[in-house]
Amino acid sequence: MARPVRSTPDYASWVPSRLVYVPAALAVILGGLSALTLWLALPAGLCLAGASYFAYARWTLSARGGDVQSKIQALVLQHLHWPGSGDVLDIGCGNGQLAIAIAKAYPRARVTGVDFWGKSWEYSRAACERNAAVEGVAKQLTFRRASAAQLPFPGGTFDVVVSNLVFHEVRDVADKKLLLQEALRVLKTGGAFVLQDLFLWSRVYGSVPDLLTAISGWGISSVAFAATNEAAFIPAALKLPFMVGTIGIVHGTK
Protein backbone atom coordinates (compact mmCIF):
# COMPACT_ATOMS: atom_id res chain seq x y z
CA MET A 1 0.00 0.00 0.00
CA ALA A 2 1.35 3.42 -0.94
CA ARG A 3 2.18 5.78 1.90
CA PRO A 4 -0.28 8.69 2.19
CA VAL A 5 0.98 12.07 0.99
CA ARG A 6 1.43 14.54 3.84
CA SER A 7 -0.85 17.57 3.71
CA THR A 8 1.26 19.55 6.18
CA PRO A 9 5.02 20.20 6.16
CA ASP A 10 7.34 18.24 8.44
CA TYR A 11 10.23 20.40 9.60
CA ALA A 12 11.33 18.00 12.35
CA SER A 13 12.97 19.39 15.50
CA TRP A 14 16.29 20.92 16.41
CA VAL A 15 16.31 18.39 19.26
CA PRO A 16 16.77 14.91 17.71
CA SER A 17 14.64 12.17 19.21
CA ARG A 18 17.77 10.25 20.23
CA LEU A 19 18.44 12.92 22.88
CA VAL A 20 15.18 11.86 24.49
CA TYR A 21 15.10 8.11 23.90
CA VAL A 22 18.73 7.23 24.65
CA PRO A 23 18.90 8.77 28.15
CA ALA A 24 15.38 7.49 28.85
CA ALA A 25 16.45 3.94 27.98
CA LEU A 26 19.56 4.31 30.12
CA ALA A 27 17.44 5.58 33.00
CA VAL A 28 15.25 2.47 32.80
CA ILE A 29 18.24 0.11 32.61
CA LEU A 30 20.20 1.80 35.39
CA GLY A 31 17.06 2.16 37.49
CA GLY A 32 16.46 -1.56 37.27
CA LEU A 33 20.06 -2.37 38.15
CA SER A 34 19.96 0.02 41.11
CA ALA A 35 17.86 -2.55 42.94
CA LEU A 36 21.02 -4.65 43.00
CA THR A 37 23.57 -1.86 43.27
CA LEU A 38 22.20 1.25 44.98
CA TRP A 39 24.89 3.64 43.68
CA LEU A 40 23.39 3.33 40.17
CA ALA A 41 20.33 5.27 41.34
CA LEU A 42 22.16 8.61 40.91
CA PRO A 43 23.18 8.13 37.26
CA ALA A 44 19.70 6.72 36.60
CA GLY A 45 18.20 9.91 38.00
CA LEU A 46 20.54 12.08 35.93
CA CYS A 47 19.61 10.20 32.75
CA LEU A 48 15.92 10.62 33.56
CA ALA A 49 16.43 14.35 34.14
CA GLY A 50 18.24 14.66 30.81
CA ALA A 51 15.52 12.79 28.95
CA SER A 52 12.84 14.93 30.59
CA TYR A 53 14.61 18.18 29.71
CA PHE A 54 15.15 17.29 26.06
CA ALA A 55 11.56 16.01 25.76
CA TYR A 56 10.39 19.39 27.06
CA ALA A 57 12.72 21.25 24.68
CA ARG A 58 11.63 19.14 21.71
CA TRP A 59 7.96 19.78 22.46
CA THR A 60 8.41 23.51 23.11
CA LEU A 61 10.32 24.01 19.85
CA SER A 62 7.75 22.06 17.83
CA ALA A 63 4.73 23.45 16.00
CA ARG A 64 2.46 21.41 18.28
CA GLY A 65 4.10 22.89 21.37
CA GLY A 66 5.22 26.49 21.65
CA ASP A 67 6.44 26.72 18.03
CA VAL A 68 9.58 28.40 19.36
CA GLN A 69 11.65 26.90 16.55
CA SER A 70 9.66 28.79 13.90
CA LYS A 71 9.74 31.99 15.92
CA ILE A 72 13.53 31.87 16.27
CA GLN A 73 13.93 31.28 12.54
CA ALA A 74 11.61 34.22 11.87
CA LEU A 75 14.21 36.48 13.50
CA VAL A 76 16.40 35.86 10.44
CA LEU A 77 13.68 37.19 8.14
CA GLN A 78 13.12 40.19 10.41
CA HIS A 79 16.73 41.24 9.82
CA LEU A 80 16.69 40.65 6.06
CA HIS A 81 16.40 43.95 4.20
CA TRP A 82 16.28 43.13 0.52
CA PRO A 83 14.10 44.04 -2.51
CA GLY A 84 13.20 40.38 -2.97
CA SER A 85 14.33 39.52 -6.50
CA GLY A 86 17.38 37.32 -7.06
CA ASP A 87 19.24 34.31 -5.73
CA VAL A 88 19.27 33.27 -2.07
CA LEU A 89 21.44 30.66 -0.35
CA ASP A 90 20.35 29.01 2.91
CA ILE A 91 23.32 27.24 4.51
CA GLY A 92 22.33 24.24 6.64
CA CYS A 93 18.73 24.14 5.51
CA GLY A 94 17.70 21.04 7.51
CA ASN A 95 14.19 20.13 6.33
CA GLY A 96 13.87 23.41 4.42
CA GLN A 97 11.92 25.52 6.89
CA LEU A 98 13.85 28.80 6.51
CA ALA A 99 14.41 28.40 2.75
CA ILE A 100 10.69 27.80 2.25
CA ALA A 101 9.75 30.76 4.46
CA ILE A 102 11.94 33.01 2.30
CA ALA A 103 10.40 31.66 -0.89
CA LYS A 104 6.91 32.35 0.47
CA ALA A 105 7.84 35.86 1.62
CA TYR A 106 9.62 36.74 -1.65
CA PRO A 107 7.80 35.23 -4.66
CA ARG A 108 10.49 36.54 -7.05
CA ALA A 109 13.31 34.84 -5.16
CA ARG A 110 15.18 31.75 -6.33
CA VAL A 111 16.28 29.89 -3.20
CA THR A 112 18.98 27.23 -2.89
CA GLY A 113 19.19 25.22 0.31
CA VAL A 114 22.31 23.23 1.14
CA ASP A 115 22.89 20.77 3.96
CA PHE A 116 25.13 17.81 4.73
CA TRP A 117 22.13 15.88 6.09
CA GLY A 118 24.22 13.69 8.40
CA LYS A 119 22.82 10.72 10.30
CA SER A 120 22.80 12.68 13.57
CA TRP A 121 19.80 14.71 12.42
CA GLU A 122 16.25 13.86 11.32
CA TYR A 123 16.56 15.86 8.10
CA SER A 124 16.82 14.92 4.43
CA ARG A 125 16.77 16.36 0.94
CA ALA A 126 13.62 14.36 0.20
CA ALA A 127 11.87 15.96 3.18
CA CYS A 128 12.90 19.41 1.93
CA GLU A 129 11.40 18.72 -1.49
CA ARG A 130 8.19 17.31 0.01
CA ASN A 131 7.80 20.32 2.27
CA ALA A 132 8.38 22.75 -0.61
CA ALA A 133 5.70 20.98 -2.63
CA VAL A 134 3.24 21.04 0.29
CA GLU A 135 3.89 24.76 0.81
CA GLY A 136 3.38 25.46 -2.90
CA VAL A 137 6.84 26.93 -3.60
CA ALA A 138 8.67 23.97 -5.15
CA LYS A 139 9.40 25.88 -8.37
CA GLN A 140 11.38 28.49 -6.45
CA LEU A 141 13.57 26.06 -4.56
CA THR A 142 16.57 23.84 -5.20
CA PHE A 143 18.15 21.60 -2.57
CA ARG A 144 21.58 20.00 -2.75
CA ARG A 145 24.05 18.24 -0.49
CA ALA A 146 27.05 20.36 0.49
CA SER A 147 29.25 21.23 3.44
CA ALA A 148 29.24 24.69 4.97
CA ALA A 149 33.02 24.39 5.09
CA GLN A 150 33.35 24.20 1.30
CA LEU A 151 30.38 25.57 -0.59
CA PRO A 152 30.20 24.33 -4.20
CA PHE A 153 29.62 27.76 -5.73
CA PRO A 154 31.87 30.39 -7.33
CA GLY A 155 32.49 33.58 -5.41
CA GLY A 156 29.79 36.20 -5.74
CA THR A 157 27.00 33.82 -6.79
CA PHE A 158 24.15 34.92 -4.48
CA ASP A 159 22.28 38.14 -3.76
CA VAL A 160 21.47 36.95 -0.23
CA VAL A 161 23.08 34.44 2.14
CA VAL A 162 21.30 33.27 5.28
CA SER A 163 21.89 30.61 7.89
CA ASN A 164 20.25 29.63 11.15
CA LEU A 165 22.01 27.84 14.03
CA VAL A 166 24.33 25.79 11.84
CA PHE A 167 27.96 26.87 12.03
CA HIS A 168 28.60 25.73 15.63
CA GLU A 169 27.55 22.21 14.58
CA VAL A 170 30.16 21.85 11.81
CA ARG A 171 32.63 19.39 13.32
CA ASP A 172 35.42 19.45 10.74
CA VAL A 173 36.29 23.14 11.18
CA ALA A 174 37.63 24.26 14.56
CA ASP A 175 37.66 27.99 13.81
CA LYS A 176 33.99 28.77 13.14
CA LYS A 177 34.89 32.21 11.76
CA LEU A 178 36.21 30.41 8.70
CA LEU A 179 32.66 29.20 8.03
CA LEU A 180 31.39 32.77 8.11
CA GLN A 181 34.14 33.76 5.70
CA GLU A 182 33.15 30.94 3.34
CA ALA A 183 29.48 31.99 3.53
CA LEU A 184 30.37 35.56 2.61
CA ARG A 185 32.67 34.42 -0.21
CA VAL A 186 29.69 33.29 -2.29
CA LEU A 187 27.77 36.54 -1.68
CA LYS A 188 27.75 39.21 -4.37
CA THR A 189 29.23 42.62 -3.63
CA GLY A 190 26.32 44.67 -2.32
CA GLY A 191 24.43 41.53 -1.32
CA ALA A 192 22.74 41.06 2.07
CA PHE A 193 23.56 38.47 4.72
CA VAL A 194 21.77 37.37 7.88
CA LEU A 195 23.52 34.67 9.91
CA GLN A 196 22.14 33.45 13.25
CA ASP A 197 24.25 31.25 15.49
CA LEU A 198 25.63 30.96 19.03
CA PHE A 199 27.63 34.15 18.54
CA LEU A 200 27.48 35.02 22.25
CA TRP A 201 29.28 31.76 23.12
CA SER A 202 32.69 33.32 23.66
CA ARG A 203 34.52 29.99 23.77
CA VAL A 204 33.50 29.42 20.15
CA TYR A 205 33.49 32.93 18.64
CA GLY A 206 35.38 35.13 21.09
CA SER A 207 33.93 38.55 21.87
CA VAL A 208 31.29 40.06 19.61
CA PRO A 209 33.31 43.26 18.96
CA ASP A 210 36.31 41.19 17.88
CA LEU A 211 34.09 39.08 15.64
CA LEU A 212 32.62 42.14 13.94
CA THR A 213 36.09 43.61 13.48
CA ALA A 214 37.25 40.38 11.84
CA ILE A 215 34.25 40.34 9.48
CA SER A 216 34.79 43.98 8.53
CA GLY A 217 38.37 43.09 7.63
CA TRP A 218 37.12 40.70 4.94
CA GLY A 219 36.00 43.57 2.75
CA ILE A 220 32.45 43.74 4.12
CA SER A 221 30.91 47.19 3.70
CA SER A 222 28.65 47.02 6.77
CA VAL A 223 28.07 44.55 9.58
CA ALA A 224 26.01 44.70 12.76
CA PHE A 225 25.03 42.41 15.61
CA ALA A 226 21.64 41.75 17.19
CA ALA A 227 21.33 39.74 20.41
CA THR A 228 18.33 37.50 19.84
CA ASN A 229 18.83 35.24 22.86
CA GLU A 230 16.62 37.36 25.10
CA ALA A 231 13.55 37.30 22.86
CA ALA A 232 10.47 37.31 25.07
CA PHE A 233 8.95 34.23 23.43
CA ILE A 234 11.92 32.00 24.39
CA PRO A 235 11.22 30.19 27.70
CA ALA A 236 13.83 30.58 30.41
CA ALA A 237 14.50 26.83 30.36
CA LEU A 238 15.72 27.07 26.76
CA LYS A 239 18.08 29.96 27.47
CA LEU A 240 20.88 27.65 28.53
CA PRO A 241 24.24 28.00 26.71
CA PHE A 242 23.94 24.61 25.00
CA MET A 243 20.43 25.45 23.76
CA VAL A 244 19.61 28.98 22.54
CA GLY A 245 20.87 31.08 25.43
CA THR A 246 23.77 32.48 23.38
CA ILE A 247 22.12 33.08 20.00
CA GLY A 248 22.60 36.27 18.08
CA ILE A 249 22.48 37.55 14.52
CA VAL A 250 25.30 38.94 12.43
CA HIS A 251 23.84 40.85 9.48
CA GLY A 252 24.83 43.42 6.95
CA THR A 253 25.92 44.10 3.39
CA LYS A 254 28.97 42.93 1.51
C-alpha positions as a Markdown table, in Angstrom:
| # | Residue | x | y | z |
|---|---|---|---|---|
| 1 | Met | 0.0 | 0.0 | 0.0 |
| 2 | Ala | 1.4 | 3.4 | -0.9 |
| 3 | Arg | 2.2 | 5.8 | 1.9 |
| 4 | Pro | -0.3 | 8.7 | 2.2 |
| 5 | Val | 1.0 | 12.1 | 1.0 |
| 6 | Arg | 1.4 | 14.5 | 3.8 |
| 7 | Ser | -0.9 | 17.6 | 3.7 |
| 8 | Thr | 1.3 | 19.5 | 6.2 |
| 9 | Pro | 5.0 | 20.2 | 6.2 |
| 10 | Asp | 7.3 | 18.2 | 8.4 |
| 11 | Tyr | 10.2 | 20.4 | 9.6 |
| 12 | Ala | 11.3 | 18.0 | 12.4 |
| 13 | Ser | 13.0 | 19.4 | 15.5 |
| 14 | Trp | 16.3 | 20.9 | 16.4 |
| 15 | Val | 16.3 | 18.4 | 19.3 |
| 16 | Pro | 16.8 | 14.9 | 17.7 |
| 17 | Ser | 14.6 | 12.2 | 19.2 |
| 18 | Arg | 17.8 | 10.2 | 20.2 |
| 19 | Leu | 18.4 | 12.9 | 22.9 |
| 20 | Val | 15.2 | 11.9 | 24.5 |
| 21 | Tyr | 15.1 | 8.1 | 23.9 |
| 22 | Val | 18.7 | 7.2 | 24.6 |
| 23 | Pro | 18.9 | 8.8 | 28.1 |
| 24 | Ala | 15.4 | 7.5 | 28.9 |
| 25 | Ala | 16.4 | 3.9 | 28.0 |
| 26 | Leu | 19.6 | 4.3 | 30.1 |
| 27 | Ala | 17.4 | 5.6 | 33.0 |
| 28 | Val | 15.3 | 2.5 | 32.8 |
| 29 | Ile | 18.2 | 0.1 | 32.6 |
| 30 | Leu | 20.2 | 1.8 | 35.4 |
| 31 | Gly | 17.1 | 2.2 | 37.5 |
| 32 | Gly | 16.5 | -1.6 | 37.3 |
| 33 | Leu | 20.1 | -2.4 | 38.1 |
| 34 | Ser | 20.0 | 0.0 | 41.1 |
| 35 | Ala | 17.9 | -2.6 | 42.9 |
| 36 | Leu | 21.0 | -4.7 | 43.0 |
| 37 | Thr | 23.6 | -1.9 | 43.3 |
| 38 | Leu | 22.2 | 1.3 | 45.0 |
| 39 | Trp | 24.9 | 3.6 | 43.7 |
| 40 | Leu | 23.4 | 3.3 | 40.2 |
| 41 | Ala | 20.3 | 5.3 | 41.3 |
| 42 | Leu | 22.2 | 8.6 | 40.9 |
| 43 | Pro | 23.2 | 8.1 | 37.3 |
| 44 | Ala | 19.7 | 6.7 | 36.6 |
| 45 | Gly | 18.2 | 9.9 | 38.0 |
| 46 | Leu | 20.5 | 12.1 | 35.9 |
| 47 | Cys | 19.6 | 10.2 | 32.8 |
| 48 | Leu | 15.9 | 10.6 | 33.6 |
| 49 | Ala | 16.4 | 14.3 | 34.1 |
| 50 | Gly | 18.2 | 14.7 | 30.8 |
| 51 | Ala | 15.5 | 12.8 | 28.9 |
| 52 | Ser | 12.8 | 14.9 | 30.6 |
| 53 | Tyr | 14.6 | 18.2 | 29.7 |
| 54 | Phe | 15.2 | 17.3 | 26.1 |
| 55 | Ala | 11.6 | 16.0 | 25.8 |
| 56 | Tyr | 10.4 | 19.4 | 27.1 |
| 57 | Ala | 12.7 | 21.2 | 24.7 |
| 58 | Arg | 11.6 | 19.1 | 21.7 |
| 59 | Trp | 8.0 | 19.8 | 22.5 |
| 60 | Thr | 8.4 | 23.5 | 23.1 |
| 61 | Leu | 10.3 | 24.0 | 19.9 |
| 62 | Ser | 7.8 | 22.1 | 17.8 |
| 63 | Ala | 4.7 | 23.5 | 16.0 |
| 64 | Arg | 2.5 | 21.4 | 18.3 |
| 65 | Gly | 4.1 | 22.9 | 21.4 |
| 66 | Gly | 5.2 | 26.5 | 21.7 |
| 67 | Asp | 6.4 | 26.7 | 18.0 |
| 68 | Val | 9.6 | 28.4 | 19.4 |
| 69 | Gln | 11.7 | 26.9 | 16.5 |
| 70 | Ser | 9.7 | 28.8 | 13.9 |
| 71 | Lys | 9.7 | 32.0 | 15.9 |
| 72 | Ile | 13.5 | 31.9 | 16.3 |
| 73 | Gln | 13.9 | 31.3 | 12.5 |
| 74 | Ala | 11.6 | 34.2 | 11.9 |
| 75 | Leu | 14.2 | 36.5 | 13.5 |
| 76 | Val | 16.4 | 35.9 | 10.4 |
| 77 | Leu | 13.7 | 37.2 | 8.1 |
| 78 | Gln | 13.1 | 40.2 | 10.4 |
| 79 | His | 16.7 | 41.2 | 9.8 |
| 80 | Leu | 16.7 | 40.7 | 6.1 |
| 81 | His | 16.4 | 44.0 | 4.2 |
| 82 | Trp | 16.3 | 43.1 | 0.5 |
| 83 | Pro | 14.1 | 44.0 | -2.5 |
| 84 | Gly | 13.2 | 40.4 | -3.0 |
| 85 | Ser | 14.3 | 39.5 | -6.5 |
| 86 | Gly | 17.4 | 37.3 | -7.1 |
| 87 | Asp | 19.2 | 34.3 | -5.7 |
| 88 | Val | 19.3 | 33.3 | -2.1 |
| 89 | Leu | 21.4 | 30.7 | -0.3 |
| 90 | Asp | 20.4 | 29.0 | 2.9 |
| 91 | Ile | 23.3 | 27.2 | 4.5 |
| 92 | Gly | 22.3 | 24.2 | 6.6 |
| 93 | Cys | 18.7 | 24.1 | 5.5 |
| 94 | Gly | 17.7 | 21.0 | 7.5 |
| 95 | Asn | 14.2 | 20.1 | 6.3 |
| 96 | Gly | 13.9 | 23.4 | 4.4 |
| 97 | Gln | 11.9 | 25.5 | 6.9 |
| 98 | Leu | 13.9 | 28.8 | 6.5 |
| 99 | Ala | 14.4 | 28.4 | 2.8 |
| 100 | Ile | 10.7 | 27.8 | 2.2 |
| 101 | Ala | 9.7 | 30.8 | 4.5 |
| 102 | Ile | 11.9 | 33.0 | 2.3 |
| 103 | Ala | 10.4 | 31.7 | -0.9 |
| 104 | Lys | 6.9 | 32.3 | 0.5 |
| 105 | Ala | 7.8 | 35.9 | 1.6 |
| 106 | Tyr | 9.6 | 36.7 | -1.6 |
| 107 | Pro | 7.8 | 35.2 | -4.7 |
| 108 | Arg | 10.5 | 36.5 | -7.1 |
| 109 | Ala | 13.3 | 34.8 | -5.2 |
| 110 | Arg | 15.2 | 31.7 | -6.3 |
| 111 | Val | 16.3 | 29.9 | -3.2 |
| 112 | Thr | 19.0 | 27.2 | -2.9 |
| 113 | Gly | 19.2 | 25.2 | 0.3 |
| 114 | Val | 22.3 | 23.2 | 1.1 |
| 115 | Asp | 22.9 | 20.8 | 4.0 |
| 116 | Phe | 25.1 | 17.8 | 4.7 |
| 117 | Trp | 22.1 | 15.9 | 6.1 |
| 118 | Gly | 24.2 | 13.7 | 8.4 |
| 119 | Lys | 22.8 | 10.7 | 10.3 |
| 120 | Ser | 22.8 | 12.7 | 13.6 |
| 121 | Trp | 19.8 | 14.7 | 12.4 |
| 122 | Glu | 16.3 | 13.9 | 11.3 |
| 123 | Tyr | 16.6 | 15.9 | 8.1 |
| 124 | Ser | 16.8 | 14.9 | 4.4 |
| 125 | Arg | 16.8 | 16.4 | 0.9 |
| 126 | Ala | 13.6 | 14.4 | 0.2 |
| 127 | Ala | 11.9 | 16.0 | 3.2 |
| 128 | Cys | 12.9 | 19.4 | 1.9 |
| 129 | Glu | 11.4 | 18.7 | -1.5 |
| 130 | Arg | 8.2 | 17.3 | 0.0 |
| 131 | Asn | 7.8 | 20.3 | 2.3 |
| 132 | Ala | 8.4 | 22.8 | -0.6 |
| 133 | Ala | 5.7 | 21.0 | -2.6 |
| 134 | Val | 3.2 | 21.0 | 0.3 |
| 135 | Glu | 3.9 | 24.8 | 0.8 |
| 136 | Gly | 3.4 | 25.5 | -2.9 |
| 137 | Val | 6.8 | 26.9 | -3.6 |
| 138 | Ala | 8.7 | 24.0 | -5.1 |
| 139 | Lys | 9.4 | 25.9 | -8.4 |
| 140 | Gln | 11.4 | 28.5 | -6.4 |
| 141 | Leu | 13.6 | 26.1 | -4.6 |
| 142 | Thr | 16.6 | 23.8 | -5.2 |
| 143 | Phe | 18.1 | 21.6 | -2.6 |
| 144 | Arg | 21.6 | 20.0 | -2.7 |
| 145 | Arg | 24.1 | 18.2 | -0.5 |
| 146 | Ala | 27.0 | 20.4 | 0.5 |
| 147 | Ser | 29.3 | 21.2 | 3.4 |
| 148 | Ala | 29.2 | 24.7 | 5.0 |
| 149 | Ala | 33.0 | 24.4 | 5.1 |
| 150 | Gln | 33.3 | 24.2 | 1.3 |
| 151 | Leu | 30.4 | 25.6 | -0.6 |
| 152 | Pro | 30.2 | 24.3 | -4.2 |
| 153 | Phe | 29.6 | 27.8 | -5.7 |
| 154 | Pro | 31.9 | 30.4 | -7.3 |
| 155 | Gly | 32.5 | 33.6 | -5.4 |
| 156 | Gly | 29.8 | 36.2 | -5.7 |
| 157 | Thr | 27.0 | 33.8 | -6.8 |
| 158 | Phe | 24.2 | 34.9 | -4.5 |
| 159 | Asp | 22.3 | 38.1 | -3.8 |
| 160 | Val | 21.5 | 37.0 | -0.2 |
| 161 | Val | 23.1 | 34.4 | 2.1 |
| 162 | Val | 21.3 | 33.3 | 5.3 |
| 163 | Ser | 21.9 | 30.6 | 7.9 |
| 164 | Asn | 20.3 | 29.6 | 11.1 |
| 165 | Leu | 22.0 | 27.8 | 14.0 |
| 166 | Val | 24.3 | 25.8 | 11.8 |
| 167 | Phe | 28.0 | 26.9 | 12.0 |
| 168 | His | 28.6 | 25.7 | 15.6 |
| 169 | Glu | 27.5 | 22.2 | 14.6 |
| 170 | Val | 30.2 | 21.9 | 11.8 |
| 171 | Arg | 32.6 | 19.4 | 13.3 |
| 172 | Asp | 35.4 | 19.5 | 10.7 |
| 173 | Val | 36.3 | 23.1 | 11.2 |
| 174 | Ala | 37.6 | 24.3 | 14.6 |
| 175 | Asp | 37.7 | 28.0 | 13.8 |
| 176 | Lys | 34.0 | 28.8 | 13.1 |
| 177 | Lys | 34.9 | 32.2 | 11.8 |
| 178 | Leu | 36.2 | 30.4 | 8.7 |
| 179 | Leu | 32.7 | 29.2 | 8.0 |
| 180 | Leu | 31.4 | 32.8 | 8.1 |
| 181 | Gln | 34.1 | 33.8 | 5.7 |
| 182 | Glu | 33.2 | 30.9 | 3.3 |
| 183 | Ala | 29.5 | 32.0 | 3.5 |
| 184 | Leu | 30.4 | 35.6 | 2.6 |
| 185 | Arg | 32.7 | 34.4 | -0.2 |
| 186 | Val | 29.7 | 33.3 | -2.3 |
| 187 | Leu | 27.8 | 36.5 | -1.7 |
| 188 | Lys | 27.7 | 39.2 | -4.4 |
| 189 | Thr | 29.2 | 42.6 | -3.6 |
| 190 | Gly | 26.3 | 44.7 | -2.3 |
| 191 | Gly | 24.4 | 41.5 | -1.3 |
| 192 | Ala | 22.7 | 41.1 | 2.1 |
| 193 | Phe | 23.6 | 38.5 | 4.7 |
| 194 | Val | 21.8 | 37.4 | 7.9 |
| 195 | Leu | 23.5 | 34.7 | 9.9 |
| 196 | Gln | 22.1 | 33.5 | 13.2 |
| 197 | Asp | 24.3 | 31.3 | 15.5 |
| 198 | Leu | 25.6 | 31.0 | 19.0 |
| 199 | Phe | 27.6 | 34.2 | 18.5 |
| 200 | Leu | 27.5 | 35.0 | 22.3 |
| 201 | Trp | 29.3 | 31.8 | 23.1 |
| 202 | Ser | 32.7 | 33.3 | 23.7 |
| 203 | Arg | 34.5 | 30.0 | 23.8 |
| 204 | Val | 33.5 | 29.4 | 20.1 |
| 205 | Tyr | 33.5 | 32.9 | 18.6 |
| 206 | Gly | 35.4 | 35.1 | 21.1 |
| 207 | Ser | 33.9 | 38.5 | 21.9 |
| 208 | Val | 31.3 | 40.1 | 19.6 |
| 209 | Pro | 33.3 | 43.3 | 19.0 |
| 210 | Asp | 36.3 | 41.2 | 17.9 |
| 211 | Leu | 34.1 | 39.1 | 15.6 |
| 212 | Leu | 32.6 | 42.1 | 13.9 |
| 213 | Thr | 36.1 | 43.6 | 13.5 |
| 214 | Ala | 37.3 | 40.4 | 11.8 |
| 215 | Ile | 34.3 | 40.3 | 9.5 |
| 216 | Ser | 34.8 | 44.0 | 8.5 |
| 217 | Gly | 38.4 | 43.1 | 7.6 |
| 218 | Trp | 37.1 | 40.7 | 4.9 |
| 219 | Gly | 36.0 | 43.6 | 2.8 |
| 220 | Ile | 32.4 | 43.7 | 4.1 |
| 221 | Ser | 30.9 | 47.2 | 3.7 |
| 222 | Ser | 28.6 | 47.0 | 6.8 |
| 223 | Val | 28.1 | 44.5 | 9.6 |
| 224 | Ala | 26.0 | 44.7 | 12.8 |
| 225 | Phe | 25.0 | 42.4 | 15.6 |
| 226 | Ala | 21.6 | 41.7 | 17.2 |
| 227 | Ala | 21.3 | 39.7 | 20.4 |
| 228 | Thr | 18.3 | 37.5 | 19.8 |
| 229 | Asn | 18.8 | 35.2 | 22.9 |
| 230 | Glu | 16.6 | 37.4 | 25.1 |
| 231 | Ala | 13.5 | 37.3 | 22.9 |
| 232 | Ala | 10.5 | 37.3 | 25.1 |
| 233 | Phe | 9.0 | 34.2 | 23.4 |
| 234 | Ile | 11.9 | 32.0 | 24.4 |
| 235 | Pro | 11.2 | 30.2 | 27.7 |
| 236 | Ala | 13.8 | 30.6 | 30.4 |
| 237 | Ala | 14.5 | 26.8 | 30.4 |
| 238 | Leu | 15.7 | 27.1 | 26.8 |
| 239 | Lys | 18.1 | 30.0 | 27.5 |
| 240 | Leu | 20.9 | 27.7 | 28.5 |
| 241 | Pro | 24.2 | 28.0 | 26.7 |
| 242 | Phe | 23.9 | 24.6 | 25.0 |
| 243 | Met | 20.4 | 25.4 | 23.8 |
| 244 | Val | 19.6 | 29.0 | 22.5 |
| 245 | Gly | 20.9 | 31.1 | 25.4 |
| 246 | Thr | 23.8 | 32.5 | 23.4 |
| 247 | Ile | 22.1 | 33.1 | 20.0 |
| 248 | Gly | 22.6 | 36.3 | 18.1 |
| 249 | Ile | 22.5 | 37.5 | 14.5 |
| 250 | Val | 25.3 | 38.9 | 12.4 |
| 251 | His | 23.8 | 40.8 | 9.5 |
| 252 | Gly | 24.8 | 43.4 | 7.0 |
| 253 | Thr | 25.9 | 44.1 | 3.4 |
| 254 | Lys | 29.0 | 42.9 | 1.5 |
